[in-house]
């Protein structure tokens, strides 16, 4: 352990749906290898079994062997609670967990039943115990585990619509909030884990996809509740685009880490063999008002989604010592490149500051330490 503490690195969504998955980590591999604990969110099931089990547009399952790339990239923990993890049914969850365990990667957030899905992943380094829990906030209900059904741990978020002015059928104002019982279940998990670990991380699959800057009403409330309940760090993913950062009671909340290695042609318009996914690929562009950059053939996301980060926290038994991020840029190849303190790195840091302000979050002051952008301790 160095004088700042253990080096905890966390990345956003991981989809390994292209040949030679190891190659997509090559431009970040040296930095990932410096982590004492490396965490990522596995977005889709990895199985050669199963069948579509969701009312949402199912993501294609990936080959379990692709998860070996995560082991070789140095990952230690995978969060699994998300909207696609049940897309291949119970077999997909079982095979994904088994493949990750075969790489020595601990998992949390999905399982054969709700009790198992809510179990934390706990790792220990140099006498410091780190615990992780993972929850899906975005549905679909079919992805949620129950006492007798495989699936993911979840927080049920309710949407309520009110007319913004007195004309039936006019544009509504949207209110979102966590259903109390599921929020309390998450807080109960955090309270129990708090007594067992030195550092507690809550991962939330949350937010409205593909929209720059936007943070929905429930997101701050749920993230802050997790801190109030005892979490040291909260990270978000799902939106496939970066979100802002805030400091709450001296602890970091990363509202969305964006994509990391997220390579897939499942949402392409060209040569898509699935009529269902092809229809969604078209509708998604209309709903969210963007066109993917054609020079990114395996990365069909909002052009701003090329901006991404690796969350960096230095932790010790006493808590989080420093918090910040490593700025990254996704190449047209789908490879995230870790940037230094140069013009490109400065541009990513400025982008994070911009979306933080535009989301209505309290501005966070960034400063550089070598090639790292820090915001805790506050300068």
BARO-438597 format. One record per residue (C-alpha): residue in one letter; x, y, z. Coordinates in steps of 0.001 Angstrom, whole numbers, padded with zeros to 6 digits, always signed. Layout:
AXYZ ...
This chain:
X+000000+000000+000000 X+001397+003414-000909 X+001075+006448+001341 X-002223+007448-000312 X-003742+003987+000258 X-004972+001230-002021 X-005666+002164-005622 X-009299+001376-006488 X-010242+001800-010166 X-013808+001492-011489 X-015034+001518-015090 X-018484+001632-016659 X-020294-000697-019037 X-018452-003659-020528 X-019804-005425-023622 X-017394-007893-025209 X-019225-008747-028407 X-016479-008538-031038 X-013626-010897-032010 X-010307-010677-030135 X-011765-009075-026986 X-008334-008732-025371 X-007322-006177-027982 X-009910-003667-026779 X-008060-003249-023469 X-004634-002719-025008 X-004586+001106-024825 X-005619+001043-021146 X-003930-002155-019998 X-000908-000547-018329 X-003068+001790-016232 X-005568-000952-015348 X-002659-003067-014158 X-001780-000468-011530 X-005032-001058-009649 X-005039-002893-006340 X-008742-003498-007023 X-010305-003129-010488 X-014097-003111-010946 X-016336-003060-014023 X-019974-003607-014948 X-020708-006620-017160 X-023706-005582-019229 X-024882-008729-021050 X-025093-012445-020265 X-022275-014681-021440 X-023646-018106-022291 X-024042-020663-025051 X-027366-021756-023556 X-030598-020036-022668 X-033339-018272-024611 X-034739-014690-024722 X-036460-013932-021407 X-037343-010235-021419 X-040019-007868-022646 X-037245-005366-023383 X-035224-005582-026597 X-032885-008462-025743 X-029159-008050-026111 X-027446-010991-027776 X-025591-013233-025362 X-021828-013248-025694 X-019432-016190-025627 X-018374-017049-022037 X-014774-017301-023266 X-014819-013570-023946 X-014833-012984-020184 X-011316-014355-020041 X-010263-010976-021430 X-011429-009381-018179 X-009234-011729-016185 X-006237-010934-018348 X-006958-007198-018059 X-006758-007510-014274 X-010386-007182-013134 X-011195-008319-009603 X-014918-007483-009229 X-017824-007417-011698 X-021170-005814-010920 X-024051-007527-012711 X-027323-005814-011754 X-028579-004377-015033 X-031389-004392-017536 X-029828-007019-019829 X-028344-009588-017446 X-031495-011779-017592 X-031845-011555-021376 X-030801-015216-021792 X-032709-016390-018716 X-031400-018282-015672 X-028800-020149-017742 X-027265-016858-018827 X-026873-015657-015252 X-025482-018996-014069 X-022944-019229-016888 X-021857-015581-016568 X-021180-015910-012849 X-019359-019221-013382 X-017176-017819-016160 X-016228-014795-014061 X-015508-016972-011030 X-013227-019052-013251 X-011190-015879-013802 X-011057-015173-010062 X-013507-012278-010470 X-015989-011771-007629 X-019555-010839-008594 X-022517-009073-007058 X-025948-008001-008264 X-027326-011129-009950 X-028013-014706-008961 X-030414-017666-008951 X-032735-015799-006584 X-033068-012370-004977 X-031218-013290-001802 X-028186-014419-003794 X-028379-011401-006110 X-028172-009072-003120 X-025074-010750-001695 X-022020-008457-001727 X-018678-009072-003342 X-015938-008658-000751 X-012206-008530-001471 X-009309-007867+000883 X-006007-006173+000144 X-003275-005585+002726 X-005744-005881+005591 X-008313-003516+004025 X-011687-005096+003258 X-013688-003653+000364 X-017357-004522-000180 X-019478-003993-003288 X-023221-004195-003908 X-025050-003661-007198 X-028660-002682-008052 X-030627-002178-011257 X-032833+000932-011181 X-034154+000839-014746 X-036106-002382-015255 X-037477-004247-017053 X-039334-006145-014352 X-038505-009423-016095 X-034854-008830-015188 X-035589-008593-011469 X-034870-011551-009224 X-037422-012895-006760 X-037396-015531-004038 X-037949-018228-006654 X-036571-016654-009830 X-033112-015793-011116 X-032378-012202-011997 X-030778-009077-010601 X-031024-007059-007413 X-033093-003960-008045 X-034535-000703-006808 X-038027-000106-008160 X-038199+003448-009523 X-041653+004936-010128 X-042350+007559-012799 X-045185+010062-012367 X-046260+012493-015081 X-048016+015826-014560 X-049110+018236-017246 X-046795+021185-017424 X-049747+023386-018399 X-053513+022986-018589 X-053911+021179-021916 X-054694+017457-021924 X-052167+015650-024046 X-049592+018406-023639 X-045956+017836-022651 X-045686+016488-019102 X-043324+017164-016255 X-041756+013933-015032 X-041257+013034-011371 X-039261+009916-010487 X-038676+008389-007076 X-037682+005077-005537 X-040457+002861-004227 X-039854+002904-000454 X-039700-000842+000231 X-037056-001554-002412 X-035010+001454-001307 X-035155+000233+002276 X-034030-003224+001143 X-030943-001653-000447 X-030263+000367+002695 X-030596-002775+004800 X-027947-004467+002652 X-025658-001447+003057 X-026182-001335+006815 X-025276-005022+007200 X-022246-004773+004931 X-021027-001649+006717 X-020145-003715+009800 X-018043-006132+007745 X-015885-003909+005517 X-013665-000852+005652 X-014726+000531+002244 X-018254+000152+000872 X-019145+000799-002775 X-022707+000932-004155 X-023109+000492-007931 X-026380+001696-009490 X-027540+000861-013005 X-029502+004062-013517 X-030374+007031-015676 X-031875+007884-019060 X-029743+006519-021860 X-027915+008462-024544 X-028796+011934-023232 X-025847+014217-022456 X-025715+015656-018925 X-029245+014653-017848 X-029616+013327-014280 X-033166+012272-013405 X-034787+013242-010116 X-034494+009817-008462 X-030811+009421-009251 X-029505+011961-006770 X-031976+010881-004096 X-031022+007200-004338 X-027284+007889-004555 X-027388+010238-001576 X-029501+007742+000391 X-026780+005157-000174 X-024204+007563+001282 X-026509+008339+004208 X-026822+004592+004787 X-023067+004104+005009 X-021603+003899+001495 X-018192+005457+000917 X-018482+005621-002896 X-021414+005499-005324 X-020934+004786-009022 X-023508+004753-011811 X-023677+003185-015243 X-026277+002247-017905 X-026751+005525-019808 X-023903+004696-022251 X-022696+008267-021901 X-020857+010125-019135 X-022718+011827-016302 X-021615+014442-013801 X-019875+014081-010456 X-020829+015387-007048 X-019445+015362-003521 X-022041+014527-000864 X-021058+014620+002808 X-017447+014468+001726 X-017930+011294-000338 X-017824+010895-004121 X-020812+010129-006348 X-020032+009335-009978 X-023473+009583-011551 X-022430+007686-014678 X-019060+006296-015705 X-020133+005946-019323 X-018898+003175-021569 X-015522+001548-021259 X-015074-001436-023570 X-018577-001501-025067 X-018243-003008-028505 X-021250-004460-030297 X-023004-004433-033657 X-026362-005376-032122 X-027593-001785-032562 X-026220-001239-036053 X-028481-000435-038988 X-026229-002177-041472 X-026377-005969-041680 X-028370-006412-038483 X-029850-009947-038556 X-032436-009291-035801 X-035610-007466-036922 X-036358-006592-033287 X-032947-005069-032617 X-032922-003330-035986 X-036276-001681-035203 X-034937-000557-031826 X-031744+000796-033397 X-033872+003009-035644 X-036298+004065-032922 X-033490+004806-030438 X-032013+007384-032820 X-035396+009074-033196 X-036129+009045-029451 X-032787+010437-028358 X-031986+012571-031387 X-028501+011408-032306 X-026681+009643-035098 X-023742+007401-034216 X-020478+008371-035850 X-020090+006095-038912 X-016346+005940-038294 X-017144+003950-035091 X-018685+000794-036650 X-018718-001317-033457 X-019588+001583-031155 X-023152+002695-032077 X-023563+005331-029381 X-023976+009084-029043 X-020926+010890-030466 X-020254+012394-027023 X-020010+008851-025613 X-016434+008708-026893 X-015605+010780-023771 X-015188+008450-020810 X-013323+008044-017538 X-011905+005535-015111 X-012961+006433-011573 X-009967+006557-009253 X-010219+006349-005475 X-007350+005839-003065 X-008715+004108+000011 X-007572+002904+003405 X-009183+001558+006567 X-010158+005099+007476 X-012119+005648+004247 X-011561+007401+000937 X-008301+009356+000954 X-008527+010818-002554 X-011090+010643-005371 X-010870+011592-009009 X-010611+010009-012424 X-008370+009137-015332 X-009625+010836-018519 X-010116+008514-021472 X-011163+008750-025099 X-012756+005875-027006 X-011016+005371-030341 X-012946+004484-033566 X-011711+000933-032959 X-013752+000829-029730 X-010606+000907-027598 X-010575+003335-024641 X-007299+005233-024513 X-006140+006595-021168 X-005012+010189-021620 X-002456+012240-019753 X-002301+015855-018611 X-002346+017262-022124 X-004838+019043-024358 X-006919+015903-024874 X-006977+015073-021180 X-007899+018650-020334 X-010779+018450-022831 X-012246+015377-021095 X-011946+017042-017671 X-013645+020153-019057 X-016423+017988-020495 X-017039+016356-017095 X-017207+019824-015518 X-019641+020978-018203 X-022092+018080-017832 X-021900+018391-014041 X-023047+022014-014241 X-025671+021332-016907 X-027203+018593-014741 X-027724+021103-011938 X-025176+019440-009673 X-023023+021574-007442 X-019841+022355-009413 X-016814+020336-008364 X-013348+021844-008558 X-010866+019607-010383 X-007097+019700-010055 X-004357+017595-011584 X-001881+015325-009834 X+000412+013944-012509 X-001977+012398-015064 X-004871+012103-012625 X-007784+014512-012225 X-008731+014793-008540 X-011618+016463-006705 X-011114+015015-003205 X-009642+016222-000986 X-011114+019516-002043 X-008384+022000-002959 
